[in-house]
Amino acid sequence: MEELEGFWVYLHPKVVELAKPRFDAGFFADSILVCLREANAILKAHVLATNHQELDGAALMTAAFSVNNPIVQLADINTANGRSIQLGYMKIFEGSMIGIRNPKAHENLNPDRTKTIHLLYNASFLFIKLQESGVLPAQ
């Protein structure tokens, strides 16, 4: 891949791979949607392989990052701080599916370039957390 410039150098490689061609072509909403669909698909496959449950979207995120019985544990849930971290990330993942992926998948939304960049950073952060947890192999 050619050397990246601008904001792309700070994004997770999976976001660059999926979003950059769409973004560069002016398909801003699609560049966000493809990233969130991929994050969902990666987590969906992990949960299916681990618990034999086929879930999607917010329900998937709730099950995967549950504070009481996490499939993907991001912190020590035996401490108050760890439970807060686990719950917070569960909400970030849920919110990304409910508030960003779902509306873009079901309506013809057209965010501008700046808003798209911000939402790509959000998607990038999801991939970083999936990578840190071992769900997504290192790029």
ZAROTOR-888489 format. One record per residue: chain; x, y, z of N, C-alpha, C, O in turn; residue number from 1. Coordinates in nm, 2 decimals. Atoms other than C-alpha are relative to their C-alpha. Layout:
R_A_X_Y_Z_X_Y_Z_X_Y_Z_X_Y_Z_NUM
...
% end
This chain:
R_A_0.09_-0.12_0.00_0.00_0.00_0.00_0.09_0.12_0.00_0.19_0.13_0.07_1
R_A_-0.08_-0.13_0.01_0.13_0.35_-0.08_0.01_0.06_0.14_-0.08_0.03_0.23_2
R_A_-0.02_-0.07_-0.12_0.25_0.56_0.20_-0.12_0.09_0.03_-0.17_0.16_-0.06_3
R_A_0.12_-0.07_-0.04_-0.05_0.71_0.39_0.04_0.14_0.04_0.14_0.17_0.11_4
R_A_-0.02_-0.13_-0.05_-0.08_1.08_0.45_-0.12_0.05_0.07_-0.23_-0.01_0.07_5
R_A_0.11_-0.06_-0.07_-0.30_1.30_0.66_-0.05_-0.08_0.11_0.02_-0.15_0.18_6
R_A_0.06_0.07_-0.12_-0.54_1.15_0.91_0.01_-0.15_-0.02_-0.01_-0.22_0.09_7
R_A_-0.01_0.14_0.02_-0.51_0.80_0.76_0.11_-0.07_0.08_0.09_-0.18_0.12_8
R_A_-0.11_0.06_-0.07_-0.18_0.74_0.93_-0.04_-0.04_0.14_0.03_-0.12_0.21_9
R_A_0.04_0.03_-0.14_-0.36_0.74_1.27_-0.11_-0.10_0.01_-0.14_-0.14_0.13_10
R_A_0.11_0.09_-0.01_-0.63_0.50_1.18_0.05_-0.15_-0.01_0.15_-0.17_-0.06_11
R_A_-0.03_0.14_0.00_-0.63_0.12_1.23_0.01_-0.05_-0.14_-0.07_0.00_-0.23_12
R_A_-0.02_0.05_0.14_-0.51_-0.06_0.92_-0.13_-0.06_-0.06_-0.15_-0.05_-0.18_13
R_A_0.13_0.06_0.05_-0.85_-0.24_0.89_-0.09_0.11_-0.06_-0.16_0.10_-0.16_14
R_A_0.08_-0.11_0.04_-1.02_0.10_0.86_0.06_0.06_-0.13_-0.02_0.09_-0.23_15
R_A_-0.06_-0.04_0.12_-0.77_0.21_0.60_-0.04_-0.09_-0.12_-0.08_-0.04_-0.23_16
R_A_0.03_0.10_0.10_-0.82_-0.11_0.40_-0.14_0.01_-0.05_-0.17_0.01_-0.17_17
R_A_0.14_0.00_0.03_-1.20_-0.09_0.41_-0.05_0.13_-0.05_-0.13_0.14_-0.14_18
R_A_0.07_-0.13_0.02_-1.28_0.28_0.41_0.07_0.09_-0.10_0.00_0.16_-0.17_19
R_A_-0.07_-0.10_0.08_-1.01_0.46_0.22_-0.05_0.01_-0.15_-0.08_0.11_-0.20_20
R_A_0.05_-0.01_0.14_-1.12_0.36_-0.13_-0.14_0.06_-0.02_-0.17_0.13_-0.11_21
R_A_0.13_-0.06_0.00_-1.48_0.45_-0.05_0.00_0.15_0.03_-0.07_0.23_-0.04_22
R_A_-0.01_-0.14_-0.04_-1.39_0.77_0.12_0.06_0.08_-0.12_0.00_0.19_-0.15_23
R_A_-0.07_-0.07_0.11_-1.16_0.88_-0.17_-0.10_0.02_-0.12_-0.08_0.11_-0.19_24
R_A_0.10_-0.01_0.11_-1.45_0.81_-0.41_-0.12_0.09_0.04_-0.21_0.11_-0.04_25
R_A_0.11_-0.09_-0.04_-1.68_1.04_-0.21_-0.12_-0.08_0.07_-0.22_-0.01_0.10_26
R_A_0.11_0.07_-0.06_-1.89_0.76_-0.06_0.02_-0.01_0.15_0.06_-0.11_0.21_27
R_A_-0.04_-0.02_-0.14_-1.86_0.89_0.30_-0.08_-0.10_0.09_-0.02_-0.17_0.17_28
R_A_0.08_0.09_-0.09_-2.15_0.70_0.46_0.04_-0.15_-0.02_0.05_-0.22_0.08_29
R_A_-0.04_0.14_0.02_-2.05_0.37_0.30_0.14_-0.03_0.06_0.16_-0.14_0.10_30
R_A_-0.13_0.02_-0.07_-1.69_0.42_0.43_-0.01_-0.03_0.14_0.07_-0.11_0.20_31
R_A_0.02_0.02_-0.14_-1.82_0.43_0.78_-0.08_-0.14_0.02_-0.04_-0.22_0.10_32
R_A_0.08_0.12_-0.01_-2.08_0.15_0.73_0.08_-0.12_-0.02_0.06_-0.22_0.06_33
R_A_-0.08_0.12_0.02_-1.83_-0.10_0.59_0.09_-0.03_0.11_0.11_-0.15_0.14_34
R_A_-0.08_0.03_-0.12_-1.61_-0.06_0.89_-0.08_-0.06_0.12_-0.04_-0.15_0.18_35
R_A_0.09_0.05_-0.11_-1.89_-0.11_1.14_-0.05_-0.14_-0.03_-0.07_-0.22_0.06_36
R_A_0.04_0.14_0.04_-2.02_-0.41_0.95_0.11_-0.10_0.02_0.08_-0.21_0.07_37
R_A_-0.11_0.09_-0.02_-1.68_-0.56_0.96_0.03_-0.03_0.15_0.06_-0.14_0.18_38
R_A_-0.02_0.02_-0.14_-1.63_-0.50_1.33_-0.11_-0.10_0.06_-0.08_-0.18_0.14_39
R_A_0.11_0.08_-0.04_-1.97_-0.66_1.38_0.02_-0.15_-0.04_0.00_-0.24_0.04_40
R_A_-0.02_0.14_0.05_-1.88_-0.96_1.16_0.11_-0.07_0.07_0.10_-0.19_0.10_41
R_A_-0.11_0.06_-0.08_-1.55_-1.02_1.34_-0.04_-0.05_0.13_-0.01_-0.16_0.18_42
R_A_0.04_0.04_-0.14_-1.71_-1.02_1.68_-0.11_-0.11_-0.01_-0.11_-0.20_0.08_43
R_A_0.11_0.10_0.02_-2.01_-1.22_1.55_0.07_-0.14_-0.02_0.02_-0.24_0.04_44
R_A_-0.07_0.13_0.02_-1.77_-1.50_1.43_0.07_-0.05_0.13_0.07_-0.17_0.16_45
R_A_-0.07_0.03_-0.13_-1.58_-1.49_1.76_-0.10_-0.06_0.10_-0.08_-0.16_0.16_46
R_A_0.11_0.04_-0.10_-1.90_-1.52_1.97_-0.06_-0.14_-0.05_-0.08_-0.22_0.04_47
R_A_0.05_0.13_0.06_-2.03_-1.80_1.74_0.09_-0.11_0.03_0.05_-0.22_0.07_48
R_A_-0.10_0.10_-0.02_-1.71_-1.99_1.77_0.02_-0.03_0.15_0.05_-0.15_0.19_49
R_A_-0.02_0.02_-0.14_-1.69_-1.94_2.15_-0.12_-0.06_0.07_-0.11_-0.15_0.15_50
R_A_0.12_0.04_-0.08_-2.05_-1.98_2.27_-0.11_-0.06_-0.09_-0.22_-0.09_-0.04_51
R_A_0.10_0.06_0.09_-2.23_-2.11_1.96_-0.13_0.08_0.00_-0.24_0.02_-0.02_52
R_A_0.12_-0.09_0.00_-2.47_-1.81_1.98_0.02_0.08_-0.13_0.13_0.14_-0.15_53
R_A_-0.01_-0.09_0.11_-2.55_-1.63_1.66_-0.08_0.13_0.03_-0.21_0.13_0.03_54
R_A_0.06_-0.13_-0.03_-2.62_-1.27_1.75_0.05_0.11_-0.09_0.14_0.09_-0.17_55
R_A_-0.03_-0.10_0.09_-2.60_-0.94_1.57_-0.02_0.14_0.07_-0.10_0.15_0.16_56
R_A_0.02_-0.14_-0.04_-2.57_-0.56_1.64_0.01_0.01_0.15_0.10_-0.04_0.21_57
R_A_0.00_-0.04_-0.14_-2.65_-0.43_1.99_0.00_-0.13_0.09_0.07_-0.13_0.19_58
R_A_0.01_0.13_-0.08_-2.75_-0.78_2.12_0.13_-0.07_0.01_0.17_-0.13_0.11_59
R_A_-0.14_0.06_0.00_-2.41_-0.91_2.01_0.09_0.07_0.09_0.17_0.00_0.16_60
R_A_-0.10_-0.08_-0.09_-2.22_-0.63_2.18_-0.03_-0.02_0.15_0.06_-0.03_0.23_61
R_A_0.04_0.02_-0.14_-2.42_-0.68_2.50_0.05_-0.13_0.05_0.11_-0.14_0.16_62
R_A_-0.04_0.13_-0.04_-2.35_-1.05_2.51_0.16_-0.01_0.00_0.21_-0.07_0.09_63
R_A_-0.15_0.01_0.01_-1.98_-1.02_2.40_0.07_0.07_0.12_0.17_0.02_0.17_64
R_A_-0.07_-0.08_-0.10_-1.89_-0.75_2.65_-0.07_0.01_0.14_-0.04_0.10_0.22_65
R_A_0.08_0.00_-0.13_-2.13_-0.83_2.94_0.09_0.01_0.12_0.20_-0.06_0.12_66
R_A_-0.08_-0.01_-0.13_-2.00_-0.73_3.28_-0.01_-0.13_0.08_0.09_-0.16_0.15_67
R_A_0.02_0.12_-0.08_-2.14_-1.04_3.44_0.06_-0.13_-0.05_0.11_-0.21_0.02_68
R_A_-0.05_0.12_0.06_-2.03_-1.30_3.19_0.06_0.03_-0.14_0.00_-0.01_-0.24_69
R_A_-0.05_-0.05_0.13_-1.81_-1.15_2.92_0.06_-0.11_-0.08_0.13_-0.20_-0.03_70
R_A_-0.07_0.09_0.09_-1.71_-1.35_2.62_0.14_0.07_-0.04_0.24_0.00_-0.06_71
R_A_-0.12_-0.08_0.02_-1.46_-1.07_2.55_0.03_0.09_0.12_-0.05_0.18_0.14_72
R_A_-0.03_-0.07_-0.12_-1.31_-0.95_2.87_0.11_0.11_-0.02_0.22_0.07_-0.07_73
R_A_-0.09_-0.11_0.03_-1.14_-0.61_2.85_0.07_0.05_0.13_0.16_0.13_0.12_74
R_A_-0.05_-0.05_-0.13_-1.07_-0.55_3.22_-0.03_-0.10_0.11_-0.11_-0.20_0.09_75
R_A_0.03_0.09_-0.11_-1.07_-0.72_3.56_-0.13_0.03_0.06_-0.15_0.13_0.13_76
R_A_0.14_-0.03_-0.04_-1.44_-0.75_3.63_-0.02_-0.03_0.15_-0.13_-0.02_0.20_77
R_A_0.01_0.03_-0.14_-1.36_-0.85_3.99_0.02_0.13_0.08_0.01_0.13_0.21_78
R_A_-0.01_-0.13_-0.07_-1.30_-0.48_4.07_-0.10_0.10_-0.05_-0.15_0.08_-0.16_79
R_A_0.10_-0.10_0.04_-1.53_-0.18_4.06_0.05_0.07_-0.13_-0.03_0.10_-0.22_80
R_A_-0.05_-0.07_0.11_-1.30_0.00_3.82_0.00_-0.09_-0.13_-0.04_-0.04_-0.24_81
R_A_0.00_0.09_0.11_-1.27_-0.31_3.59_-0.14_-0.02_-0.05_-0.17_-0.02_-0.17_82
R_A_0.14_0.01_0.05_-1.65_-0.35_3.58_-0.05_0.13_-0.07_-0.12_0.12_-0.17_83
R_A_0.03_-0.13_0.07_-1.68_0.02_3.49_0.06_0.00_-0.14_-0.01_0.04_-0.24_84
R_A_-0.07_0.01_0.13_-1.43_-0.03_3.21_-0.08_-0.09_-0.10_-0.11_-0.06_-0.21_85
R_A_0.07_0.10_0.08_-1.61_-0.34_3.08_-0.13_0.05_-0.04_-0.17_0.04_-0.16_86
R_A_0.13_-0.06_0.04_-1.95_-0.17_3.09_0.01_0.11_-0.09_-0.07_0.13_-0.19_87
R_A_-0.02_-0.11_0.09_-1.82_0.14_2.93_0.03_-0.04_-0.14_-0.03_0.02_-0.24_88
R_A_-0.03_0.04_0.14_-1.68_-0.04_2.63_-0.11_-0.08_-0.06_-0.14_-0.07_-0.18_89
R_A_0.12_0.06_0.06_-1.99_-0.25_2.60_-0.09_0.10_-0.05_-0.15_0.09_-0.16_90
R_A_0.09_-0.11_0.05_-2.19_0.07_2.57_0.06_0.07_-0.12_-0.02_0.11_-0.21_91
R_A_-0.06_-0.06_0.12_-1.94_0.22_2.32_-0.03_-0.09_-0.12_-0.07_-0.04_-0.23_92
R_A_0.02_0.09_0.11_-1.97_-0.09_2.10_-0.15_0.00_-0.03_-0.19_0.00_-0.15_93
R_A_0.14_0.00_0.03_-2.35_-0.10_2.14_-0.05_0.13_-0.07_-0.12_0.12_-0.16_94
R_A_0.04_-0.13_0.06_-2.39_0.27_2.07_0.05_0.01_-0.14_-0.02_0.08_-0.22_95
R_A_-0.05_-0.01_0.14_-2.18_0.24_1.76_-0.09_-0.08_-0.10_-0.11_-0.04_-0.21_96
R_A_0.09_0.08_0.09_-2.42_-0.03_1.62_-0.14_0.07_0.00_-0.19_0.08_-0.11_97
R_A_0.14_-0.06_-0.01_-2.74_0.14_1.74_0.00_0.14_-0.07_-0.09_0.17_-0.15_98
R_A_0.01_-0.14_0.04_-2.66_0.51_1.67_0.07_0.03_-0.13_0.05_0.14_-0.19_99
R_A_-0.07_-0.04_0.12_-2.42_0.49_1.37_-0.03_-0.11_-0.11_-0.07_-0.07_-0.22_100
R_A_0.02_0.10_0.10_-2.44_0.16_1.19_-0.14_-0.02_-0.05_-0.17_-0.01_-0.17_101
R_A_0.14_0.03_0.03_-2.81_0.10_1.20_-0.06_0.11_-0.09_-0.12_0.09_-0.19_102
R_A_0.06_-0.11_0.09_-2.92_0.45_1.07_0.06_0.00_-0.14_-0.01_0.03_-0.23_103
R_A_-0.07_-0.01_0.13_-2.66_0.44_0.79_-0.04_-0.12_-0.08_-0.05_-0.11_-0.21_104
R_A_0.04_0.12_0.08_-2.77_0.09_0.69_-0.15_0.01_-0.05_-0.18_-0.05_-0.15_105
R_A_0.14_0.00_0.04_-3.14_0.17_0.68_-0.05_0.13_-0.06_-0.17_0.14_-0.11_106
R_A_0.04_-0.13_0.07_-3.15_0.53_0.55_0.11_0.05_-0.09_0.23_0.00_-0.07_107
R_A_-0.10_-0.05_0.10_-2.97_0.72_0.28_0.06_0.12_0.06_0.03_0.24_0.02_108
R_A_-0.06_-0.12_-0.07_-2.76_0.94_0.51_0.13_0.04_-0.08_0.20_-0.05_-0.14_109
R_A_-0.12_-0.05_0.07_-2.48_1.15_0.37_0.08_0.10_0.09_0.07_0.22_0.07_110
R_A_-0.08_-0.09_-0.08_-2.24_1.28_0.63_0.11_0.07_-0.08_0.15_0.02_-0.18_111
R_A_-0.10_-0.07_0.08_-1.99_1.54_0.52_0.14_-0.06_0.04_0.15_-0.15_0.12_112
R_A_-0.13_0.06_-0.01_-1.62_1.48_0.50_0.05_0.00_0.15_0.11_-0.09_0.19_113
R_A_-0.05_-0.01_-0.14_-1.54_1.61_0.85_-0.06_-0.10_0.10_0.00_-0.16_0.18_114
R_A_0.07_0.09_-0.09_-1.81_1.41_1.03_0.04_-0.14_-0.03_0.06_-0.22_0.06_115
R_A_-0.05_0.14_0.04_-1.70_1.10_0.83_0.13_-0.03_0.07_0.15_-0.14_0.12_116
R_A_-0.14_0.02_-0.06_-1.34_1.14_0.95_-0.02_-0.03_0.15_0.04_-0.12_0.20_117
R_A_0.02_0.02_-0.14_-1.46_1.16_1.31_-0.06_-0.14_0.02_-0.02_-0.21_0.12_118
R_A_0.06_0.13_-0.02_-1.68_0.85_1.27_0.10_-0.11_-0.04_0.09_-0.22_0.01_119
R_A_-0.10_0.10_0.03_-1.39_0.66_1.11_0.10_-0.02_0.11_0.15_-0.13_0.14_120
R_A_-0.08_0.01_-0.12_-1.18_0.74_1.42_-0.07_-0.09_0.10_-0.01_-0.17_0.17_121
R_A_0.08_0.08_-0.09_-1.46_0.58_1.62_0.01_-0.15_-0.04_0.04_-0.23_0.04_122
R_A_-0.02_0.14_0.05_-1.45_0.27_1.40_0.14_-0.05_0.02_0.16_-0.17_0.06_123
R_A_-0.13_0.04_-0.02_-1.08_0.26_1.43_0.03_-0.04_0.14_0.09_-0.14_0.17_124
R_A_-0.01_0.03_-0.15_-1.10_0.26_1.81_-0.06_-0.14_0.03_-0.01_-0.21_0.11_125
R_A_0.06_0.13_-0.02_-1.33_-0.04_1.79_0.09_-0.11_-0.04_0.11_-0.21_0.03_126
R_A_-0.10_0.10_0.05_-1.08_-0.23_1.58_0.12_-0.01_0.10_0.17_-0.12_0.12_127
R_A_-0.12_0.00_-0.10_-0.80_-0.13_1.83_-0.04_-0.09_0.12_0.04_-0.17_0.17_128
R_A_0.04_0.07_-0.12_-1.00_-0.27_2.12_-0.02_-0.15_-0.04_0.02_-0.24_0.05_129
R_A_0.01_0.14_0.05_-1.08_-0.59_1.92_0.14_-0.07_-0.01_0.16_-0.18_0.02_130
R_A_-0.14_0.05_0.01_-0.71_-0.63_1.85_0.06_-0.02_0.14_0.13_-0.12_0.16_131
R_A_-0.05_0.01_-0.13_-0.61_-0.56_2.21_-0.05_-0.12_0.08_0.02_-0.18_0.16_132
R_A_0.06_0.12_-0.07_-0.85_-0.83_2.33_0.04_-0.13_-0.06_0.00_-0.23_0.00_133
R_A_-0.03_0.13_0.07_-0.72_-1.09_2.09_-0.10_-0.05_-0.10_-0.08_-0.15_-0.16_134
R_A_0.11_0.04_0.09_-1.04_-1.11_1.89_0.05_0.02_-0.14_0.02_-0.06_-0.23_135
R_A_-0.06_-0.03_0.13_-0.87_-0.95_1.59_0.15_-0.02_0.00_0.21_0.05_0.09_136
R_A_-0.15_0.01_0.00_-0.52_-1.06_1.51_0.07_0.13_-0.04_0.01_0.22_-0.10_137
R_A_-0.08_-0.12_0.03_-0.25_-0.79_1.49_0.01_0.01_-0.15_0.03_-0.09_-0.22_138
R_A_-0.01_-0.03_0.14_-0.23_-0.62_1.15_0.14_0.02_-0.04_0.17_0.04_-0.15_139
% end
